[in-house]
Amino acid sequence: MRSTVKTPTSAHPWEDLPLGQAPDPLQLDNIKVQLDVVLLALEALAGIGSEAMLQAAADLNLESMVSDRVALWRLRQSNPLRKSSGGRKKLDVEEARSLVLIICHLARQHQELIRRAVALLEQMAEQNSEPHRTALLGDYLDTFSNTYQERMEQGENVSPDRLNQLALKLLIDLLFYGSSNGHRRLWLALLGQTS
């Protein structure tokens, strides 16, 4: 069931995502990578695709930033770690803020699933058992690893253990990003600050 929760309409829906100074090029590259990888984790866990992301943009009145599949693809291709067939776009700060809002909106929509996955992860840790032994976490880890290896330039060179660690860290992060103040948490994490 899709949530119909709307954020307050304002001239700039990201106005509570502060920016003290513009990110330098290296920081902006890191932001691009992080946003794309967090979206990849959401895709792997909840099975969402571009339609859900575009619907989230519409729910949040962000169609001017993410208007269609091509625009979304180009934003995601701005990740410098992605295998690219061209079309790479420079990501600007407003687009990054828009992706933050979309990610957090989707994380809220799938909060029950995220909570269930994190609870399973905790249960597996208490039992000293491997997370992939549960269907939900096993499917998530496999999908995340396969998609990462397929899309990222050096994906085949990343060890399975490292990919699993990244996937599990992102799963826990998604729990926080789906909270009521999750967009600020994610934004500050991208800027290398603490909330």
C-alpha positions in Angstrom: 0.0 0.0 0.0 1.5 3.3 -1.1 1.6 6.1 1.4 -0.1 9.4 0.5 1.8 11.4 3.0 2.8 14.8 1.5 5.6 17.0 2.9 4.7 20.6 3.5 4.7 22.5 0.3 7.2 25.3 0.1 9.3 27.1 -2.5 12.2 24.8 -1.6 11.1 21.4 -0.1 14.7 20.9 1.0 14.9 24.1 3.0 15.7 22.2 6.2 18.7 20.6 4.6 21.4 23.2 5.4 24.5 23.8 3.4 27.2 25.9 5.1 29.3 26.0 2.0 29.2 24.3 -1.4 30.7 20.9 -1.4 34.1 20.6 -3.2 34.4 18.3 -6.2 35.7 15.3 -4.2 32.9 15.7 -1.6 30.3 16.0 -4.3 31.6 12.8 -5.9 31.3 11.1 -2.5 27.7 12.4 -2.2 26.9 11.0 -5.6 28.3 7.6 -4.7 26.5 7.5 -1.3 23.1 8.5 -2.8 23.3 5.9 -5.5 24.4 3.1 -3.2 21.6 3.9 -0.6 19.1 3.8 -3.5 20.6 0.5 -4.5 20.1 -0.9 -1.0 16.4 0.2 -1.1 16.0 -1.5 -4.5 17.6 -4.7 -3.3 15.5 -4.9 -0.1 12.1 -3.6 -1.2 12.3 -4.4 -4.9 11.5 -0.8 -5.9 12.4 0.5 -9.3 12.3 3.7 -11.2 8.5 3.9 -11.1 8.5 4.0 -7.3 11.3 6.6 -7.3 9.4 8.8 -9.8 6.2 8.4 -7.8 8.1 9.5 -4.7 9.3 12.6 -6.6 5.7 13.4 -7.6 4.5 12.9 -4.0 7.1 15.3 -2.8 6.5 17.9 -5.6 10.0 17.3 -7.0 9.1 16.6 -10.6 11.2 19.6 -11.7 14.3 17.8 -10.4 13.3 14.2 -11.3 10.9 14.4 -14.2 11.1 11.0 -15.9 13.1 7.8 -16.1 15.8 9.4 -18.3 16.4 12.2 -15.7 16.5 9.7 -12.9 18.9 7.5 -14.8 21.2 10.4 -15.6 21.2 11.5 -11.9 22.2 8.0 -10.9 24.8 7.8 -13.6 26.5 10.8 -12.0 28.0 8.3 -9.6 31.6 8.2 -10.6 31.9 4.5 -9.6 29.2 3.4 -12.0 29.9 1.5 -15.2 28.8 4.1 -17.8 27.7 3.9 -21.4 27.7 7.7 -21.6 25.1 10.3 -20.5 26.9 11.0 -17.2 25.5 14.2 -15.7 27.0 16.5 -13.1 24.9 16.3 -10.0 24.1 19.7 -8.4 23.3 20.4 -4.8 19.5 20.8 -5.4 19.4 17.5 -7.2 21.3 15.8 -4.3 18.9 17.3 -1.8 16.0 16.0 -4.0 17.4 12.5 -4.0 17.8 12.7 -0.2 14.1 13.5 0.2 13.1 10.7 -2.3 15.3 8.2 -0.5 13.8 9.0 2.9 10.3 9.1 1.6 10.8 5.6 0.2 12.4 4.4 3.4 9.4 5.6 5.3 7.1 3.8 2.9 9.0 0.6 3.5 9.7 1.1 7.2 7.9 -2.1 8.3 10.1 -4.2 5.9 13.3 -2.4 7.0 12.4 -2.9 10.7 11.7 -6.6 10.1 15.1 -7.0 8.3 17.0 -5.2 11.1 15.2 -7.3 13.7 16.2 -10.4 11.9 19.8 -9.1 11.7 19.8 -8.5 15.4 18.4 -12.0 16.0 21.0 -13.6 13.9 23.8 -11.7 15.7 22.4 -12.8 19.1 22.4 -16.4 17.8 25.9 -16.1 16.4 24.4 -17.1 13.0 25.0 -15.9 9.5 22.5 -13.3 8.3 22.1 -15.0 4.9 20.5 -18.0 6.6 17.2 -16.1 6.8 15.3 -15.8 3.5 14.7 -12.0 3.8 18.3 -11.1 4.6 19.7 -13.8 2.2 17.7 -12.4 -0.7 18.6 -8.8 0.2 22.4 -9.6 0.4 22.4 -11.6 -2.8 20.4 -8.9 -4.7 22.6 -6.1 -3.4 25.8 -7.9 -4.2 24.7 -8.9 -7.7 23.4 -5.5 -8.5 26.5 -3.7 -7.1 28.8 -6.0 -9.1 26.7 -5.5 -12.3 26.6 -1.7 -12.0 29.8 -0.6 -10.4 33.1 -0.2 -12.3 35.2 -2.2 -9.8 32.2 -4.3 -8.5 33.8 -7.6 -9.4 36.9 -6.7 -7.4 35.1 -6.1 -4.1 35.1 -9.1 -1.9 31.7 -10.8 -1.0 32.4 -10.1 2.7 33.0 -6.4 2.1 29.8 -6.2 0.0 27.8 -7.9 2.7 29.2 -5.5 5.3 28.2 -2.5 3.1 24.7 -4.0 2.5 24.1 -4.6 6.2 25.4 -1.1 7.2 23.1 0.4 4.6 20.2 -1.6 6.0 20.7 -0.2 9.4 21.2 3.3 8.0 17.8 3.0 6.1 16.1 2.4 9.5 17.3 5.8 10.6 16.6 7.5 7.2 13.0 6.3 7.3 12.4 8.2 10.6 10.7 11.5 10.9 13.9 13.5 10.7 15.7 11.0 8.4 16.3 13.4 5.6 18.3 15.6 7.9 20.3 12.6 9.2 21.1 11.5 5.6 22.0 15.0 4.5 24.3 15.6 7.4 25.9 12.2 6.9 26.5 13.0 3.3 28.2 16.3 4.3 30.3 14.4 6.8 28.6 16.0 9.8 26.8 14.4 12.8 23.2 15.1 13.6 
